[in-house]
Amino acid sequence: MTVVADKVFNDALSLPSDARMSLVEKLLTSLNLPTHVEIDRLWAEEAERRVAQIDGGEVDLIPGNEVFAKIRQKYQR
């Protein structure tokens, strides 16, 4: 971090926890990242898409025990 960023960080640490949380939220918002609402909406759309693929017979399902066995074999655990 730069000297200025270090100073801002150290000053922020002296704030009460609720003020620090508010600052974090403002900084994250400034990055224009997807909001929780948008992320939830996107996950719901993805889940619906996958269910439709399963219902339509477009994908083959693999039992969980097979998936985990392949993972253990790959990573030898």
Backbone as JSON, one array per atom type, in Angstrom:
{
  "sequence": "MTVVADKVFNDALSLPSDARMSLVEKLLTSLNLPTHVEIDRLWAEEAERRVAQIDGGEVDLIPGNEVFAKIRQKYQR",
  "N": [[0.83, -1.18, 0.0], [0.3, 2.32, -0.48], [1.79, 5.18, 1.15], [-0.2, 7.01, 1.82], [-2.48, 5.37, 1.66], [-1.85, 3.56, 3.71], [-2.01, 5.29, 5.9], [-4.71, 6.04, 5.82], [-5.84, 3.53, 6.26], [-4.87, 2.91, 8.85], [-6.02, 5.04, 10.27], [-8.69, 4.36, 9.88], [-8.86, 2.03, 11.38], [-9.05, 3.01, 13.92], [-11.63, 3.76, 14.21], [-14.99, 3.17, 15.51], [-16.5, -0.12, 15.42], [-18.95, -0.21, 13.96], [-18.77, 2.06, 12.37], [-16.52, 1.42, 10.86], [-17.54, -0.75, 9.44], [-19.48, 0.53, 7.92], [-17.83, 2.15, 6.38], [-16.41, 0.18, 4.94], [-18.52, -0.91, 3.44], [-19.16, 1.33, 1.86], [-16.76, 1.63, 0.42], [-16.68, -0.8, -0.99], [-19.0, -0.51, -2.52], [-18.17, 1.57, -4.12], [-16.6, 0.27, -5.95], [-18.24, -0.73, -7.82], [-19.2, -3.35, -7.85], [-21.21, -6.32, -8.29], [-24.32, -6.26, -6.51], [-25.59, -7.8, -3.47], [-28.23, -8.47, -3.92], [-28.31, -8.58, -6.7], [-26.46, -10.63, -7.15], [-27.77, -12.75, -5.86], [-30.01, -12.91, -7.56], [-28.79, -13.63, -9.98], [-27.71, -16.15, -9.28], [-30.09, -17.52, -8.78], [-31.21, -17.53, -11.34], [-29.29, -19.08, -12.64], [-29.58, -21.52, -11.27], [-32.2, -22.17, -12.01], [-31.81, -22.49, -14.75], [-30.11, -24.72, -14.78], [-31.76, -26.67, -13.58], [-33.73, -26.83, -15.53], [-32.21, -27.92, -17.6], [-31.65, -30.43, -16.52], [-34.25, -31.46, -16.19], [-34.97, -31.51, -18.86], [-33.42, -33.5, -19.84], [-30.94, -32.91, -20.84], [-28.48, -33.09, -19.65], [-26.21, -35.35, -18.04], [-26.49, -36.81, -14.92], [-24.25, -37.22, -12.21], [-23.62, -39.41, -9.6], [-23.05, -38.25, -6.26], [-21.15, -39.64, -4.65], [-19.46, -40.76, -6.56], [-18.35, -38.48, -7.72], [-16.94, -37.38, -5.52], [-15.15, -39.48, -5.06], [-13.59, -39.36, -7.38], [-12.42, -36.86, -7.01], [-10.96, -37.31, -4.63], [-9.19, -39.24, -5.63], [-7.84, -37.77, -7.59], [-6.54, -35.82, -6.07], [-5.32, -37.39, -4.27], [-6.25, -38.01, -1.64]],
  "CA": [[0.0, 0.0, 0.0], [1.02, 3.58, -0.47], [1.84, 5.85, 2.45], [-1.53, 7.57, 2.05], [-3.39, 4.24, 1.93], [-1.52, 3.07, 5.05], [-2.54, 6.26, 6.87], [-6.17, 5.89, 5.81], [-6.12, 2.25, 6.9], [-4.63, 3.04, 10.29], [-7.07, 5.91, 10.81], [-9.95, 3.6, 9.87], [-8.84, 1.07, 12.48], [-9.38, 3.68, 15.17], [-13.08, 3.99, 14.23], [-15.81, 2.1, 16.1], [-16.75, -1.19, 14.45], [-20.05, 0.11, 13.05], [-18.27, 3.05, 11.4], [-15.64, 0.69, 9.95], [-18.4, -1.54, 8.56], [-20.08, 1.48, 6.98], [-16.75, 2.54, 5.46], [-16.18, -0.97, 4.06], [-19.64, -0.97, 2.49], [-19.01, 2.43, 0.91], [-15.63, 1.33, -0.45], [-17.09, -1.87, -1.9], [-19.96, 0.07, -3.46], [-17.43, 2.4, -5.07], [-15.98, -0.6, -6.95], [-19.29, -1.11, -8.76], [-19.36, -4.8, -7.88], [-22.63, -6.7, -8.2], [-24.87, -6.24, -5.16], [-26.09, -9.09, -2.99], [-29.51, -8.72, -4.6], [-28.0, -9.0, -8.06], [-25.81, -11.94, -7.07], [-28.83, -13.71, -5.58], [-30.82, -13.04, -8.76], [-28.01, -14.38, -10.96], [-27.65, -17.54, -8.84], [-31.42, -18.1, -9.0], [-31.32, -17.78, -12.79], [-28.41, -20.22, -12.96], [-30.21, -22.72, -10.73], [-33.34, -22.48, -12.86], [-31.27, -22.99, -16.02], [-29.62, -26.07, -14.57], [-32.92, -27.55, -13.36], [-34.35, -27.04, -16.85], [-31.36, -28.85, -18.34], [-31.85, -31.75, -15.94], [-35.6, -31.89, -16.54], [-35.02, -31.74, -20.3], [-32.54, -34.61, -20.2], [-29.78, -32.38, -21.57], [-27.24, -33.37, -18.93], [-26.16, -36.6, -17.3], [-26.16, -36.59, -13.52], [-23.25, -38.12, -11.66], [-23.82, -39.53, -8.15], [-22.07, -37.53, -5.45], [-20.05, -40.49, -4.19], [-18.51, -40.89, -7.67], [-17.65, -37.19, -7.85], [-15.97, -37.25, -4.44], [-14.11, -40.48, -5.27], [-12.69, -38.81, -8.41], [-11.66, -35.76, -6.4], [-9.96, -37.92, -3.73], [-8.18, -39.89, -6.46], [-7.05, -36.74, -8.26], [-5.7, -35.14, -5.09], [-4.75, -38.46, -3.46], [-6.61, -37.83, -0.22]],
  "C": [[0.88, 1.25, 0.0], [0.99, 4.16, 0.93], [0.46, 6.41, 2.8], [-2.52, 6.46, 2.41], [-3.13, 3.67, 3.32], [-2.09, 3.99, 6.11], [-4.06, 6.13, 6.97], [-6.56, 4.6, 6.54], [-5.97, 2.36, 8.41], [-5.65, 3.95, 10.95], [-8.4, 5.17, 10.9], [-10.0, 2.61, 11.02], [-9.21, 1.71, 13.81], [-10.88, 3.97, 15.29], [-13.8, 2.88, 14.97], [-16.18, 1.09, 15.02], [-17.89, -0.86, 13.49], [-19.64, 1.13, 12.0], [-17.33, 2.37, 10.4], [-16.45, -0.12, 8.95], [-19.03, -0.63, 7.5], [-19.05, 1.91, 5.94], [-16.46, 1.42, 4.46], [-17.27, -1.05, 3.0], [-19.53, 0.12, 1.44], [-17.87, 2.17, -0.07], [-16.0, 0.23, -1.46], [-18.08, -1.36, -2.94], [-19.23, 0.88, -4.53], [-16.75, 1.57, -6.17], [-16.96, -1.07, -8.0], [-19.4, -2.62, -8.94], [-20.85, -5.13, -7.84], [-23.09, -6.68, -6.74], [-25.32, -7.63, -4.76], [-27.39, -9.46, -3.7], [-29.25, -9.22, -6.0], [-27.35, -10.38, -8.08], [-26.85, -13.02, -6.8], [-29.7, -13.97, -6.82], [-30.09, -13.89, -9.8], [-27.91, -15.86, -10.58], [-28.99, -18.23, -9.06], [-31.63, -18.43, -10.47], [-30.49, -19.0, -13.19], [-29.03, -21.52, -12.48], [-31.38, -23.14, -11.6], [-32.89, -23.05, -14.21], [-30.81, -24.43, -15.88], [-30.75, -27.07, -14.34], [-33.6, -27.85, -14.69], [-33.53, -28.01, -17.68], [-31.55, -30.28, -17.83], [-33.21, -32.29, -16.36], [-35.72, -32.22, -18.03], [-34.12, -32.86, -20.77], [-31.3, -34.17, -20.96], [-28.45, -32.7, -20.91], [-27.35, -34.72, -18.23], [-25.74, -36.29, -15.87], [-25.16, -37.64, -13.06], [-23.48, -38.19, -10.15], [-22.68, -38.88, -7.37], [-20.89, -38.37, -5.0], [-19.02, -40.72, -5.3], [-17.69, -39.61, -7.84], [-16.57, -37.08, -6.79], [-14.85, -38.28, -4.56], [-13.1, -39.99, -6.31], [-11.83, -37.68, -7.84], [-10.57, -36.32, -5.48], [-8.84, -38.56, -4.54], [-7.27, -38.85, -7.09], [-6.07, -36.09, -7.29], [-5.11, -36.08, -4.07], [-4.99, -38.23, -1.97], [-7.64, -38.82, 0.19]]
}
